Amino acid sequence: MFKRVRSRPGFTLVELLVVIAIIVLLMALLLPAIQKVREAANKMLCANNLRQIGIAAHNYHSDFGKLPPGFFGGIPSGNEPLDSWAAYDVGFLYDLLPYMEQDSFKAQFKDTNQPGTMNSVNGARLDPPLGPPAGSPWWSSTINLTLAQARFKMFKCPSDNVDEDVQTGLFVLIYPDQWGSLWGIYYQNPQGNLLGRTNYLSLYGAWTETQWAGTAGQYPGIFGNRNKITLGNLTVQDGTAYTLMIGESLSGPATGSRTWGNSWMMTPLMTYFGLGRGNIDPRTAPYPLSLSGADWWKFSSRHAAVVQFCFGDCSVRGLRFGETNDYYGALGGGGPSPDWYILQAMAGRKDGDNRDTSSLTE
């Protein structure tokens, strides 16, 4: 007996297009959700990095009775700026290496003033001898320059492509002078692109305590040149839970090609210029919107709504951008905005400014 077998035709073109359209629609609906989940995870990892650095600073304090210095710059005298090409100029992350399981790595660095290694965590070997010359910057040593190329995942925000090549160079030192100008010292490419990076910098405060002051002078922060601030100082002054200690920085405009980066040997940064948004290019945005963009002189991030900071008690919170960058009063006139003052009050360690910070904190 014969049986008939009926063959089923394949998908028609119309059916295939409908299936493709449905898949594309589902992807369009799911992709933003996936990106949000990924960013939420990155934000948590970033917060954990900041917290671990803060804990390392507390462990340093347990050993030496003080927080690590912001950097080992020149010994100021009179009106001499805090920077000095005759100083070692290593930043605070260098001193925290032993507290982040990198003690043997730190011991390899060479003292640029005398034979031996500059492996004393309290900086005793970094103090220059009496009289000029006071010493040489860490980058004057080929050995140190090579070691500074090390890349540490714990020093980088996972939301940022911080390791990509930069157009100009990497900062190794930022300092204010006594006339109110901010200077950045950077290592030019191609050597600049070889240096290890960081997104995390300690805070000068609004400006620096011993330099040009103005309104910002009432908000000195935890870190500076050879500072010896203790947790006890913070507790009896503004309080550890209310004082910013470490924050995020993109070190330049975050749109288009990357112009700058920060070496992990970097010095502190001030909050005077507010918080920078990662999606605004200050070079092309119209004024005053351009004030809101990330740049090398601002704490900034690629997170959608906040820049994350580690406070003196090692808690990590995000600060909203608000109008913290309106230090010229460009948006409302009549001086800096209320948000600017709130940010400076959190950055200062002994200002006694008890403003309500809820408009900026998450």
Short mmCIF file of the C-alpha atoms (twelve columns), coordinates in Angstrom:
data_MODEL
# 
_entry.id   MODEL 
# 
loop_
_atom_site.group_PDB 
_atom_site.id 
_atom_site.type_symbol 
_atom_site.label_atom_id 
_atom_site.label_alt_id 
_atom_site.label_comp_id 
_atom_site.label_asym_id 
_atom_site.label_seq_id 
_atom_site.Cartn_x 
_atom_site.Cartn_y 
_atom_site.Cartn_z 
_atom_site.pdbx_PDB_model_num 
ATOM 1   C CA . MET A 1   0.000  0.000  0.000  1 
ATOM 2   C CA . PHE A 2   1.279  3.422  -0.887 1 
ATOM 3   C CA . LYS A 3   1.275  6.265  1.661  1 
ATOM 4   C CA . ARG A 4   1.327  9.867  0.795  1 
ATOM 5   C CA . VAL A 5   3.858  12.089 2.549  1 
ATOM 6   C CA . ARG A 6   3.034  15.739 2.577  1 
ATOM 7   C CA . SER A 7   6.121  17.982 2.659  1 
ATOM 8   C CA . ARG A 8   5.993  21.186 4.751  1 
ATOM 9   C CA . PRO A 9   7.367  24.246 3.022  1 
ATOM 10  C CA . GLY A 10  10.010 26.407 4.814  1 
ATOM 11  C CA . PHE A 11  9.474  29.885 6.193  1 
ATOM 12  C CA . THR A 12  8.223  32.385 3.727  1 
ATOM 13  C CA . LEU A 13  10.141 35.619 3.378  1 
ATOM 14  C CA . VAL A 14  7.408  37.491 5.224  1 
ATOM 15  C CA . GLU A 15  7.505  35.052 8.155  1 
ATOM 16  C CA . LEU A 16  11.294 35.304 8.323  1 
ATOM 17  C CA . LEU A 17  11.158 39.105 8.388  1 
ATOM 18  C CA . VAL A 18  8.558  38.999 11.163 1 
ATOM 19  C CA . VAL A 19  10.783 36.702 13.268 1 
ATOM 20  C CA . ILE A 20  13.805 38.970 12.727 1 
ATOM 21  C CA . ALA A 21  11.723 42.014 13.662 1 
ATOM 22  C CA . ILE A 22  10.595 40.344 16.886 1 
ATOM 23  C CA . ILE A 23  14.187 39.422 17.804 1 
ATOM 24  C CA . VAL A 24  15.394 42.973 17.127 1 
ATOM 25  C CA . LEU A 25  12.556 44.377 19.230 1 
ATOM 26  C CA . LEU A 26  13.374 42.058 22.119 1 
ATOM 27  C CA . MET A 27  17.056 43.021 21.945 1 
ATOM 28  C CA . ALA A 28  16.143 46.702 21.908 1 
ATOM 29  C CA . LEU A 29  14.030 46.172 25.014 1 
ATOM 30  C CA . LEU A 30  16.586 44.035 26.852 1 
ATOM 31  C CA . LEU A 31  19.818 45.880 25.990 1 
ATOM 32  C CA . PRO A 32  19.161 48.939 28.191 1 
ATOM 33  C CA . ALA A 33  18.263 46.639 31.068 1 
ATOM 34  C CA . ILE A 34  21.475 44.652 30.560 1 
ATOM 35  C CA . GLN A 35  23.507 47.870 30.427 1 
ATOM 36  C CA . LYS A 36  21.887 49.094 33.630 1 
ATOM 37  C CA . VAL A 37  22.687 45.835 35.383 1 
ATOM 38  C CA . ARG A 38  26.284 45.974 34.141 1 
ATOM 39  C CA . GLU A 39  26.690 49.589 35.273 1 
ATOM 40  C CA . ALA A 40  25.172 48.780 38.665 1 
ATOM 41  C CA . ALA A 41  27.731 45.976 39.069 1 
ATOM 42  C CA . ASN A 42  30.571 48.265 37.954 1 
ATOM 43  C CA . LYS A 43  29.432 50.943 40.375 1 
ATOM 44  C CA . MET A 44  29.510 48.438 43.226 1 
ATOM 45  C CA . LEU A 45  33.013 47.297 42.236 1 
ATOM 46  C CA . CYS A 46  34.144 50.919 42.071 1 
ATOM 47  C CA . ALA A 47  32.720 51.565 45.541 1 
ATOM 48  C CA . ASN A 48  34.534 48.495 46.829 1 
ATOM 49  C CA . ASN A 49  37.834 49.744 45.365 1 
ATOM 50  C CA . LEU A 50  37.379 53.083 47.123 1 
ATOM 51  C CA . ARG A 51  36.492 51.356 50.388 1 
ATOM 52  C CA . GLN A 52  39.580 49.128 50.228 1 
ATOM 53  C CA . ILE A 53  41.811 52.153 49.688 1 
ATOM 54  C CA . GLY A 54  40.131 53.861 52.634 1 
ATOM 55  C CA . ILE A 55  40.676 50.780 54.827 1 
ATOM 56  C CA . ALA A 56  44.346 50.732 53.757 1 
ATOM 57  C CA . ALA A 57  44.644 54.370 54.888 1 
ATOM 58  C CA . HIS A 58  43.129 53.417 58.263 1 
ATOM 59  C CA . ASN A 59  45.577 50.520 58.604 1 
ATOM 60  C CA . TYR A 60  48.427 52.923 57.836 1 
ATOM 61  C CA . HIS A 61  47.050 55.115 60.624 1 
ATOM 62  C CA . SER A 62  47.089 52.141 63.008 1 
ATOM 63  C CA . ASP A 63  50.815 51.691 62.388 1 
ATOM 64  C CA . PHE A 64  51.959 55.309 62.349 1 
ATOM 65  C CA . GLY A 65  49.342 57.235 64.294 1 
ATOM 66  C CA . LYS A 66  48.478 59.432 61.321 1 
ATOM 67  C CA . LEU A 67  46.951 59.172 57.883 1 
ATOM 68  C CA . PRO A 68  49.368 58.937 54.944 1 
ATOM 69  C CA . PRO A 69  50.530 62.231 53.470 1 
ATOM 70  C CA . GLY A 70  48.855 63.398 50.283 1 
ATOM 71  C CA . PHE A 71  52.316 63.590 48.740 1 
ATOM 72  C CA . PHE A 72  55.961 64.240 49.602 1 
ATOM 73  C CA . GLY A 73  56.565 67.607 47.978 1 
ATOM 74  C CA . GLY A 74  59.076 70.307 48.738 1 
ATOM 75  C CA . ILE A 75  59.312 71.736 52.232 1 
ATOM 76  C CA . PRO A 76  57.606 75.130 51.845 1 
ATOM 77  C CA . SER A 77  59.187 78.261 53.237 1 
ATOM 78  C CA . GLY A 78  57.630 81.700 53.081 1 
ATOM 79  C CA . ASN A 79  55.716 82.170 49.844 1 
ATOM 80  C CA . GLU A 80  57.320 79.215 48.097 1 
ATOM 81  C CA . PRO A 81  54.683 77.039 46.351 1 
ATOM 82  C CA . LEU A 82  54.062 73.558 47.699 1 
ATOM 83  C CA . ASP A 83  55.430 71.968 44.551 1 
ATOM 84  C CA . SER A 84  59.137 71.527 44.013 1 
ATOM 85  C CA . TRP A 85  61.160 69.908 41.266 1 
ATOM 86  C CA . ALA A 86  63.653 69.199 44.032 1 
ATOM 87  C CA . ALA A 87  61.299 66.888 45.940 1 
ATOM 88  C CA . TYR A 88  60.146 63.312 45.580 1 
ATOM 89  C CA . ASP A 89  56.488 64.114 44.858 1 
ATOM 90  C CA . VAL A 90  55.150 60.587 45.378 1 
ATOM 91  C CA . GLY A 91  51.402 60.440 46.026 1 
ATOM 92  C CA . PHE A 92  49.499 58.656 48.786 1 
ATOM 93  C CA . LEU A 93  48.724 55.431 46.878 1 
ATOM 94  C CA . TYR A 94  52.450 54.708 46.888 1 
ATOM 95  C CA . ASP A 95  52.496 54.665 50.690 1 
ATOM 96  C CA . LEU A 96  49.437 52.407 50.804 1 
ATOM 97  C CA . LEU A 97  50.935 49.630 48.659 1 
ATOM 98  C CA . PRO A 98  52.028 47.494 51.664 1 
ATOM 99  C CA . TYR A 99  48.453 47.638 52.984 1 
ATOM 100 C CA . MET A 100 47.110 46.339 49.685 1 
ATOM 101 C CA . GLU A 101 49.406 43.288 49.529 1 
ATOM 102 C CA . GLN A 102 52.095 45.041 47.451 1 
ATOM 103 C CA . ASP A 103 54.880 45.448 50.021 1 
ATOM 104 C CA . SER A 104 57.509 43.563 48.003 1 
ATOM 105 C CA . PHE A 105 56.676 45.625 44.938 1 
ATOM 106 C CA . LYS A 106 57.038 48.904 46.836 1 
ATOM 107 C CA . ALA A 107 60.425 47.858 48.193 1 
ATOM 108 C CA . GLN A 108 61.844 47.904 44.646 1 
ATOM 109 C CA . PHE A 109 61.535 51.680 44.282 1 
ATOM 110 C CA . LYS A 110 64.794 53.597 44.481 1 
ATOM 111 C CA . ASP A 111 65.466 56.718 46.506 1 
ATOM 112 C CA . THR A 112 66.289 59.450 43.989 1 
ATOM 113 C CA . ASN A 113 68.453 61.341 46.449 1 
ATOM 114 C CA . GLN A 114 70.667 58.685 47.979 1 
ATOM 115 C CA . PRO A 115 71.523 55.008 47.470 1 
ATOM 116 C CA . GLY A 116 69.125 52.366 48.682 1 
ATOM 117 C CA . THR A 117 65.418 51.874 48.399 1 
ATOM 118 C CA . MET A 118 62.685 54.270 49.450 1 
ATOM 119 C CA . ASN A 119 60.686 51.551 51.138 1 
ATOM 120 C CA . SER A 120 59.977 53.166 54.495 1 
ATOM 121 C CA . VAL A 121 56.227 53.562 54.595 1 
ATOM 122 C CA . ASN A 122 56.307 56.523 56.962 1 
ATOM 123 C CA . GLY A 123 58.367 58.479 54.460 1 
ATOM 124 C CA . ALA A 124 61.505 58.832 56.603 1 
ATOM 125 C CA . ARG A 125 63.719 57.892 53.681 1 
ATOM 126 C CA . LEU A 126 61.853 60.382 51.513 1 
ATOM 127 C CA . ASP A 127 62.697 63.391 53.639 1 
ATOM 128 C CA . PRO A 128 65.349 65.416 51.797 1 
ATOM 129 C CA . PRO A 129 68.630 66.315 53.494 1 
ATOM 130 C CA . LEU A 130 69.137 69.781 54.906 1 
ATOM 131 C CA . GLY A 131 69.970 72.434 52.355 1 
ATOM 132 C CA . PRO A 132 69.626 72.410 48.554 1 
ATOM 133 C CA . PRO A 133 69.323 70.407 46.501 1 
ATOM 134 C CA . ALA A 134 66.470 68.773 48.377 1 
ATOM 135 C CA . GLY A 135 66.280 65.707 46.173 1 
ATOM 136 C CA . SER A 136 64.774 64.709 42.849 1 
ATOM 137 C CA . PRO A 137 61.288 63.687 41.736 1 
ATOM 138 C CA . TRP A 138 60.564 59.968 41.674 1 
ATOM 139 C CA . TRP A 139 60.329 60.004 37.875 1 
ATOM 140 C CA . SER A 140 63.978 61.076 37.563 1 
ATOM 141 C CA . SER A 141 64.922 57.450 38.274 1 
ATOM 142 C CA . THR A 142 64.692 54.996 35.371 1 
ATOM 143 C CA . ILE A 143 63.946 52.191 37.828 1 
ATOM 144 C CA . ASN A 144 61.073 54.116 39.427 1 
ATOM 145 C CA . LEU A 145 59.711 55.154 36.055 1 
ATOM 146 C CA . THR A 146 59.654 51.516 34.978 1 
ATOM 147 C CA . LEU A 147 57.985 50.375 38.201 1 
ATOM 148 C CA . ALA A 148 55.354 53.098 37.816 1 
ATOM 149 C CA . GLN A 149 54.197 51.315 34.646 1 
ATOM 150 C CA . ALA A 150 52.609 48.620 36.833 1 
ATOM 151 C CA . ARG A 151 48.828 48.459 36.415 1 
ATOM 152 C CA . PHE A 152 46.651 47.709 39.404 1 
ATOM 153 C CA . LYS A 153 43.016 46.732 38.920 1 
ATOM 154 C CA . MET A 154 42.215 47.996 42.422 1 
ATOM 155 C CA . PHE A 155 43.128 51.564 41.400 1 
ATOM 156 C CA . LYS A 156 40.703 51.713 38.449 1 
ATOM 157 C CA . CYS A 157 36.970 52.241 38.096 1 
ATOM 158 C CA . PRO A 158 35.506 49.426 35.942 1 
ATOM 159 C CA . SER A 159 33.062 51.883 34.340 1 
ATOM 160 C CA . ASP A 160 35.954 53.772 32.759 1 
ATOM 161 C CA . ASN A 161 38.252 52.656 29.944 1 
ATOM 162 C CA . VAL A 162 41.117 54.201 31.867 1 
ATOM 163 C CA . ASP A 163 43.883 52.161 30.206 1 
ATOM 164 C CA . GLU A 164 43.259 53.438 26.687 1 
ATOM 165 C CA . ASP A 165 45.980 55.559 25.076 1 
ATOM 166 C CA . VAL A 166 45.848 59.282 25.759 1 
ATOM 167 C CA . GLN A 167 46.643 62.020 23.267 1 
ATOM 168 C CA . THR A 168 48.889 64.195 25.426 1 
ATOM 169 C CA . GLY A 169 50.233 62.499 28.540 1 
ATOM 170 C CA . LEU A 170 49.706 61.353 32.128 1 
ATOM 171 C CA . PHE A 171 49.678 63.636 35.146 1 
ATOM 172 C CA . VAL A 172 52.166 62.930 37.913 1 
ATOM 173 C CA . LEU A 173 51.646 66.120 39.942 1 
ATOM 174 C CA . ILE A 174 48.928 68.746 40.387 1 
ATOM 175 C CA . TYR A 175 49.571 71.732 42.607 1 
ATOM 176 C CA . PRO A 176 48.191 75.207 43.316 1 
ATOM 177 C CA . ASP A 177 50.484 78.202 43.622 1 
ATOM 178 C CA . GLN A 178 50.232 81.127 46.031 1 
ATOM 179 C CA . TRP A 179 48.472 83.304 43.437 1 
ATOM 180 C CA . GLY A 180 45.467 81.032 42.970 1 
ATOM 181 C CA . SER A 181 46.579 79.255 39.789 1 
ATOM 182 C CA . LEU A 182 46.401 75.499 39.356 1 
ATOM 183 C CA . TRP A 183 49.262 73.701 37.633 1 
ATOM 184 C CA . GLY A 184 49.542 70.197 36.284 1 
ATOM 185 C CA . ILE A 185 52.811 68.397 35.605 1 
ATOM 186 C CA . TYR A 186 52.427 65.561 33.122 1 
ATOM 187 C CA . TYR A 187 54.674 62.976 31.508 1 
ATOM 188 C CA . GLN A 188 54.549 63.345 27.739 1 
ATOM 189 C CA . ASN A 189 53.833 60.541 25.330 1 
ATOM 190 C CA . PRO A 190 55.059 58.011 24.399 1 
ATOM 191 C CA . GLN A 191 56.319 57.487 27.991 1 
ATOM 192 C CA . GLY A 192 53.068 58.873 29.392 1 
ATOM 193 C CA . ASN A 193 51.012 56.124 27.801 1 
ATOM 194 C CA . LEU A 194 53.207 53.496 29.446 1 
ATOM 195 C CA . LEU A 195 52.517 54.603 33.029 1 
ATOM 196 C CA . GLY A 196 49.978 52.792 35.195 1 
ATOM 197 C CA . ARG A 197 46.705 54.649 35.736 1 
ATOM 198 C CA . THR A 198 44.257 55.422 38.505 1 
ATOM 199 C CA . ASN A 199 40.765 56.853 38.834 1 
ATOM 200 C CA . TYR A 200 41.154 57.456 42.569 1 
ATOM 201 C CA . LEU A 201 42.741 60.578 44.046 1 
ATOM 202 C CA . SER A 202 42.961 61.939 47.566 1 
ATOM 203 C CA . LEU A 203 41.562 65.392 48.407 1 
ATOM 204 C CA . TYR A 204 43.325 68.662 49.132 1 
ATOM 205 C CA . GLY A 205 39.972 70.088 50.217 1 
ATOM 206 C CA . ALA A 206 38.533 73.068 48.376 1 
ATOM 207 C CA . TRP A 207 42.072 74.362 47.844 1 
ATOM 208 C CA . THR A 208 45.092 74.091 50.130 1 
ATOM 209 C CA . GLU A 209 45.459 75.331 53.654 1 
ATOM 210 C CA . THR A 210 48.666 77.312 53.277 1 
ATOM 211 C CA . GLN A 211 48.273 78.699 49.769 1 
ATOM 212 C CA . TRP A 212 46.011 81.241 48.081 1 
ATOM 213 C CA . ALA A 213 42.787 81.181 50.036 1 
ATOM 214 C CA . GLY A 214 39.811 83.325 49.079 1 
ATOM 215 C CA . THR A 215 36.510 81.679 49.997 1 
ATOM 216 C CA . ALA A 216 38.062 78.251 49.474 1 
ATOM 217 C CA . GLY A 217 40.610 78.864 52.225 1 
ATOM 218 C CA . GLN A 218 38.095 78.014 54.931 1 
ATOM 219 C CA . TYR A 219 37.756 74.430 53.593 1 
ATOM 220 C CA . PRO A 220 41.155 72.690 53.972 1 
ATOM 221 C CA . GLY A 221 40.940 68.921 53.461 1 
ATOM 222 C CA . ILE A 222 42.580 65.819 54.873 1 
ATOM 223 C CA . PHE A 223 45.488 65.476 52.453 1 
ATOM 224 C CA . GLY A 224 48.278 67.804 51.432 1 
ATOM 225 C CA . ASN A 225 52.018 68.139 51.278 1 
ATOM 226 C CA . ARG A 226 53.567 66.088 54.116 1 
ATOM 227 C CA . ASN A 227 50.369 66.351 56.159 1 
ATOM 228 C CA . LYS A 228 50.101 64.625 59.538 1 
ATOM 229 C CA . ILE A 229 46.342 64.464 60.038 1 
ATOM 230 C CA . THR A 230 44.966 61.890 62.470 1 
ATOM 231 C CA . LEU A 231 41.563 60.253 62.667 1 
ATOM 232 C CA . GLY A 232 41.255 61.883 66.063 1 
ATOM 233 C CA . ASN A 233 41.635 65.284 64.389 1 
ATOM 234 C CA . LEU A 234 38.783 64.436 62.033 1 
ATOM 235 C CA . THR A 235 36.574 63.095 64.794 1 
ATOM 236 C CA . VAL A 236 36.730 66.242 66.933 1 
ATOM 237 C CA . GLN A 237 36.601 68.618 63.959 1 
ATOM 238 C CA . ASP A 238 33.999 67.910 61.251 1 
ATOM 239 C CA . GLY A 239 33.685 64.151 61.887 1 
ATOM 240 C CA . THR A 240 35.026 61.214 59.887 1 
ATOM 241 C CA . ALA A 241 31.582 60.342 58.483 1 
ATOM 242 C CA . TYR A 242 31.150 63.843 57.056 1 
ATOM 243 C CA . THR A 243 34.590 64.483 55.537 1 
ATOM 244 C CA . LEU A 244 35.586 63.386 52.036 1 
ATOM 245 C CA . MET A 245 38.840 61.438 51.807 1 
ATOM 246 C CA . ILE A 246 39.187 59.851 48.323 1 
ATOM 247 C CA . GLY A 247 37.240 60.430 45.102 1 
ATOM 248 C CA . GLU A 248 36.968 59.500 41.433 1 
ATOM 249 C CA . SER A 249 38.642 61.368 38.580 1 
ATOM 250 C CA . LEU A 250 38.571 60.814 34.803 1 
ATOM 251 C CA . SER A 251 41.477 63.247 34.383 1 
ATOM 252 C CA . GLY A 252 40.038 65.044 31.368 1 
ATOM 253 C CA . PRO A 253 37.053 65.326 29.030 1 
ATOM 254 C CA . ALA A 254 35.274 61.992 28.882 1 
ATOM 255 C CA . THR A 255 33.862 62.341 25.369 1 
ATOM 256 C CA . GLY A 256 35.821 61.753 22.178 1 
ATOM 257 C CA . SER A 257 39.492 60.822 22.247 1 
ATOM 258 C CA . ARG A 258 41.047 60.735 25.692 1 
ATOM 259 C CA . THR A 259 43.418 63.643 26.257 1 
ATOM 260 C CA . TRP A 260 44.858 62.963 29.727 1 
ATOM 261 C CA . GLY A 261 45.272 60.297 32.363 1 
ATOM 262 C CA . ASN A 262 46.389 60.119 35.995 1 
ATOM 263 C CA . SER A 263 49.414 58.132 37.067 1 
ATOM 264 C CA . TRP A 264 48.698 56.110 40.209 1 
ATOM 265 C CA . MET A 265 51.652 57.975 41.734 1 
ATOM 266 C CA . MET A 266 49.560 61.173 41.514 1 
ATOM 267 C CA . THR A 267 49.190 63.897 44.131 1 
ATOM 268 C CA . PRO A 268 45.838 65.104 45.592 1 
ATOM 269 C CA . LEU A 269 43.138 67.057 43.764 1 
ATOM 270 C CA . MET A 270 40.921 69.880 45.022 1 
ATOM 271 C CA . THR A 271 37.141 70.242 44.880 1 
ATOM 272 C CA . TYR A 272 37.127 73.980 44.091 1 
ATOM 273 C CA . PHE A 273 36.009 73.432 40.484 1 
ATOM 274 C CA . GLY A 274 33.134 71.097 41.365 1 
ATOM 275 C CA . LEU A 275 32.167 67.697 39.978 1 
ATOM 276 C CA . GLY A 276 32.458 66.933 36.261 1 
ATOM 277 C CA . ARG A 277 29.919 65.018 34.165 1 
ATOM 278 C CA . GLY A 278 31.309 62.340 31.885 1 
ATOM 279 C CA . ASN A 279 28.830 63.006 29.056 1 
ATOM 280 C CA . ILE A 280 29.564 66.710 28.480 1 
ATOM 281 C CA . ASP A 281 32.587 67.901 26.521 1 
ATOM 282 C CA . PRO A 282 33.797 71.158 28.110 1 
ATOM 283 C CA . ARG A 283 35.705 71.977 24.915 1 
ATOM 284 C CA . THR A 284 32.611 72.140 22.709 1 
ATOM 285 C CA . ALA A 285 29.597 72.638 25.011 1 
ATOM 286 C CA . PRO A 286 28.293 76.224 25.168 1 
ATOM 287 C CA . TYR A 287 28.978 78.270 28.287 1 
ATOM 288 C CA . PRO A 288 27.898 77.845 31.104 1 
ATOM 289 C CA . LEU A 289 27.076 74.193 30.285 1 
ATOM 290 C CA . SER A 290 30.774 73.659 29.558 1 
ATOM 291 C CA . LEU A 291 31.471 74.196 33.267 1 
ATOM 292 C CA . SER A 292 29.669 70.916 33.966 1 
ATOM 293 C CA . GLY A 293 31.968 68.709 31.878 1 
ATOM 294 C CA . ALA A 294 34.693 66.489 33.297 1 
ATOM 295 C CA . ASP A 295 38.233 67.824 33.059 1 
ATOM 296 C CA . TRP A 296 41.643 67.224 34.609 1 
ATOM 297 C CA . TRP A 297 41.083 69.721 37.416 1 
ATOM 298 C CA . LYS A 298 37.842 68.101 38.648 1 
ATOM 299 C CA . PHE A 299 36.642 65.024 40.426 1 
ATOM 300 C CA . SER A 300 34.483 63.258 37.849 1 
ATOM 301 C CA . SER A 301 33.148 59.882 36.760 1 
ATOM 302 C CA . ARG A 302 31.434 57.874 34.032 1 
ATOM 303 C CA . HIS A 303 28.606 56.899 36.370 1 
ATOM 304 C CA . ALA A 304 25.282 58.229 35.157 1 
ATOM 305 C CA . ALA A 305 24.346 60.463 38.074 1 
ATOM 306 C CA . VAL A 306 27.119 60.596 40.683 1 
ATOM 307 C CA . VAL A 307 30.811 60.745 41.511 1 
ATOM 308 C CA . GLN A 308 31.680 58.252 44.253 1 
ATOM 309 C CA . PHE A 309 33.733 59.232 47.302 1 
ATOM 310 C CA . CYS A 310 35.198 57.411 50.272 1 
ATOM 311 C CA . PHE A 311 34.608 59.349 53.480 1 
ATOM 312 C CA . GLY A 312 36.881 59.471 56.506 1 
ATOM 313 C CA . ASP A 313 35.048 56.561 58.160 1 
ATOM 314 C CA . CYS A 314 35.565 54.399 55.017 1 
ATOM 315 C CA . SER A 315 31.918 54.590 54.010 1 
ATOM 316 C CA . VAL A 316 31.410 55.136 50.263 1 
ATOM 317 C CA . ARG A 317 28.650 57.349 48.903 1 
ATOM 318 C CA . GLY A 318 27.856 58.906 45.583 1 
ATOM 319 C CA . LEU A 319 27.584 62.687 45.292 1 
ATOM 320 C CA . ARG A 320 25.214 64.087 42.690 1 
ATOM 321 C CA . PHE A 321 26.617 66.616 40.229 1 
ATOM 322 C CA . GLY A 322 24.047 69.277 41.021 1 
ATOM 323 C CA . GLU A 323 25.429 72.763 40.409 1 
ATOM 324 C CA . THR A 324 28.689 72.080 42.224 1 
ATOM 325 C CA . ASN A 325 30.660 73.472 39.267 1 
ATOM 326 C CA . ASP A 326 28.999 76.897 39.483 1 
ATOM 327 C CA . TYR A 327 31.866 78.559 41.361 1 
ATOM 328 C CA . TYR A 328 31.573 81.683 39.181 1 
ATOM 329 C CA . GLY A 329 27.866 82.160 39.831 1 
ATOM 330 C CA . ALA A 330 27.334 81.804 36.087 1 
ATOM 331 C CA . LEU A 331 23.924 80.190 36.450 1 
ATOM 332 C CA . GLY A 332 22.356 82.489 39.012 1 
ATOM 333 C CA . GLY A 333 24.823 85.299 39.589 1 
ATOM 334 C CA . GLY A 334 25.945 86.593 42.942 1 
ATOM 335 C CA . GLY A 335 28.706 84.129 43.680 1 
ATOM 336 C CA . PRO A 336 29.006 80.336 43.993 1 
ATOM 337 C CA . SER A 337 25.878 78.204 44.096 1 
ATOM 338 C CA . PRO A 338 24.548 76.536 47.294 1 
ATOM 339 C CA . ASP A 339 25.646 73.161 45.879 1 
ATOM 340 C CA . TRP A 340 29.197 74.480 45.522 1 
ATOM 341 C CA . TYR A 341 29.289 75.354 49.219 1 
ATOM 342 C CA . ILE A 342 27.851 71.972 50.203 1 
ATOM 343 C CA . LEU A 343 30.608 70.166 48.295 1 
ATOM 344 C CA . GLN A 344 33.334 72.311 49.859 1 
ATOM 345 C CA . ALA A 345 31.881 71.780 53.331 1 
ATOM 346 C CA . MET A 346 32.157 68.010 52.834 1 
ATOM 347 C CA . ALA A 347 35.692 68.338 51.436 1 
ATOM 348 C CA . GLY A 348 36.869 70.488 54.360 1 
ATOM 349 C CA . ARG A 349 37.995 68.785 57.532 1 
ATOM 350 C CA . LYS A 350 37.671 71.648 60.065 1 
ATOM 351 C CA . ASP A 351 35.390 74.306 58.641 1 
ATOM 352 C CA . GLY A 352 32.512 73.769 61.043 1 
ATOM 353 C CA . ASP A 353 30.115 74.256 58.138 1 
ATOM 354 C CA . ASN A 354 27.084 72.127 59.023 1 
ATOM 355 C CA . ARG A 355 25.013 72.534 55.868 1 
ATOM 356 C CA . ASP A 356 22.373 69.981 54.950 1 
ATOM 357 C CA . THR A 357 24.058 67.663 52.416 1 
ATOM 358 C CA . SER A 358 20.978 65.640 51.423 1 
ATOM 359 C CA . SER A 359 20.601 67.458 48.091 1 
ATOM 360 C CA . LEU A 360 23.925 65.996 46.909 1 
ATOM 361 C CA . THR A 361 24.315 62.669 48.692 1 
ATOM 362 C CA . GLU A 362 22.682 59.454 47.509 1 
# 
